[in-house]
Amino acid sequence: MFKTLDVVVLVRDLPSEGLKGGDLGAIVEVYGPDKYDVEFVAASGRTQALVTLSADDIRAVDDRDLVSVRHLEKAAG
């Protein structure tokens, strides 16, 4: 189970939100053992998406993960 402020990795694309598998997010609310509000932000700090996800949609960050930057296809707004 994840807890508030954990950094997590999205495991599938969410095209409607402009997100791709591998994007990093932070848990901002925990609704139970399987539902989380996760915030995804642009490198500037602007919120790209705030979505409710299940534990199957995210995973913990691993020491083998490398952080990178990509251009958004669709900016929030």
N, C-alpha and C positions, 0 to 999 in steps of 0.2 A: 504494500500500500504506500502511496506517495503522500507527502505532507506539504502544507503551505510553504511556498517559496522554493521548493525543489525545482531544479532545472531538468527538463525532460526533452526527449527527441520525438518528433512526430514520425510515425512509421508508415503513413500513407499520404498521398496527395489530397489536398482539399482545394480544388480549383476555384470554387466559389469564394474562397477566402484569400486566394492568391498564395496559398501555402503548398509546399512540396515536402514529401518525405525527407527527413534529415534536418528540417528546420528545428531550431531550438526555441523552446517556450518555457515559461515559468508558471507553476501552479499558483493560482491566486485564491482559489476557493476549493474546499473539499466537501462533497455532498454525501459521501459514504465510501464504501470500499471500492466502488467502481465508477464513480462520476466525479469529474474535475472540471473547473473552469481553468483554462490555460490561456495565458496572454503571450502573443507573439509580437515582437517589436522589430522595427527597422533599426539599422545600425545607428541612426540619428536619435533613437529613443522614442520615436513616434509609434503608437500602437498600430500594428497592421491588422490584427484580429484578436478577438476575445471569444473563444469558443468552448462549449461544454463537450468534453470528450470522455470516452470510457478508457479503462486501463488497457484495453486491446489496441487503442489508437496511439499510445505513447509507450516509451521505454525510458529507463534510466540512462543517464550519460555514462559512457564507458571510457576508461583510460585510453582506449584505442581510437576514440572519436577525435577528429580534427575539425576545428571551427574554420569556416570559410565565409566569404561574402558573395552574394549573387544579386543581380538586379531583379527587382520585382516586375513581373509581367503586368500586374494590375495593382495599382496603389489603392489603399483603403480610402474611402471617402465618398 
